[in-house]
Structure formats: C-alpha cells, structure tokens
C-alpha cells in the first residue's frame, strides 16, 4: 500500500506562507487524492489538477499560477535548471528497494560478452538501482552510473526527454541496463544510444530484455513518417508552452531555416498538441520543439508528418551522418 505522508509538505508550505495550493498527482497516485487533499485542506485552500501531466516539466499553466501561491507535485523530481516562476514542491515517491535480484536471468549479457554495465533508472526505482548494482558486482560485472546534466537531479536518473547519464558512459560501457516499468523510458534510452539497452521490468518476477529490435522498428517507422517531406511547402513549428518544454529560440531558428529554403513556416503555441488543430491550419508538416515523445510515440495520431527538431536537422541539414539522432532536451528558455 502506498502511503503519502503530507506532513513534510505542510511544513514547507507554512514556511513559505502559502495559502492557495495547486495539487498535482500522477495517475498512479490519484487514488490517494481524497485523503491527501483532505489533510492539506485543513491548513490551506487546495485545488486539484484533474488533468494528466507529463512530470516535472509540466507544473501547470500561467492561468493556474495566477490563482495559487504554490504547486505541490507528487511522485516526480525537480528539473534543476528550469525556472518555474512560482514555488513548486516536488515530493518524490521512491519505491522501497527490491529485496533481491537473485532470480534474474543474465544469459543475454553472458552470450554477448558484456562486462561493463551502465545502470539507469526511472526515479521511483532509485533505491532498487543501488541494490541492482551490488547484485551485478557480485556476479563479476563492472558497474557504473553515469553523471547527470543540469536537467536531471541524480546520477543514473533518466527522463523521457533526457538520457545524459548514458552519454557520460557510452565510450566506457558495453551496454546499459535501465530499471523501469513499461517501455517509455527504456525506448527513449535505446533511441539515444547505439549501445544495446536492456530493461529490467520492475514487477516480480524480474525479467531482463533488450530494447534494440523494438527501437529499430520504431526508427524505421520514423523514417517512413519523414518520407516525402522534402517536397512539403507549409510547415507549422510548434512551441510547447509547458515551463519545462519551452524552446522558443530553437523554434524561431527552425522557422528561419525553413524560410531560407523558400518554404513557408508559421510559429504556433500549444499546451496539448491536438492533430485536428494543425489539420485545420492545412499544415503539411509539423516540427514539434517540445517533448520529443509527441513525435516519436504519438505520430500515428497525425494525418501529416510530425518531426522533432533533431529529425528536421537530419532531413534538411543532413546532420547525424546517416544515424538516427534522438531529440533530447538539455535546457529550456525562460518564459
């Protein structure tokens, strides 16, 4: 049973003299909203965000900020180099460490002769990642966690848009292993490196499987999505208004590059990307400068090609030297 203790948050809010609070809980923690809301409401005026949100990059809109003194976001870790513009309290929820990984089958590592392992994790499995490193060391592997850049709080941590610990170890590691659930973080990890990435699915019994074949299929579909865009004339360059995804300077640069090729481009704001909006604009291609996963994961929703900023550079500026480049967010503009 997940227990969310509101007392540390209440103490922090009182210290900042906050009165009106926006409360965000991810879908996995929303079943606890009544008890948590009730406790906070004894001390503050609280409104809950019922909408889904993407993590620490998405702490509410400017309209919501006008009506609150602080944001409380549960389950995520702050992005250190983002200026949130309003006090935000991030209450991490770290799952208790797994007791043992002794039943995990490492045959796939042995068969390929991988001995130097980079260990990664999505934030809720941070404690388990250290236990996993000890497990690998006991098996005779060399193990490291890569250093993080300014968008991440911890070494070894990953976000869906940032895999800097992988890049820190890529010249050293034979492969990388990420502790996570599902394929969201592990797919991004594999798209960001040519080294093989394995995921430990963090539900017992633990399993280890490679993401390489699935990522290869995804890349082929991305190239198919990009096919024919060289003849496109009307582009919409989208700026995501979320505080942690706002890259206006990049969008303006791309717009200028499109126009220098004799094509037409418009800048558009979006908080939630809706394919119908761009269809109504008669857009022939979208360049999305916010979260790269909108283009790489949700492109089937769009009737026109949708590219990340890096994919635009690959196709029109011939960057990457023939290899796929995943569009990672290192920093964002101040709003």
Secondary structure by P-SEA (a helix, b strand, c coil): cccccaaaaaaaaaaacccbbbbbbccccccaaaaaaaaaaacccccccccccccccccccaaaaacccbbbbcccccccccccccbbbbbccccccccccccccaaaaaaacccbbbbbbcccaaaaaaaaaaaaaaaccbbbbbbbccccccccccccccccccccccccccbbbbbccccaaaaaaaaacccbbbbccccccbbbbbaaaaaaaaaaaaaaaacccccccbbbbbbccccccccaaaaaaaaaaaaaacbbbbbbbbccccaaaaaaacccccccccccccccccccccccccccaaaaaaacccccccccccccccccccc
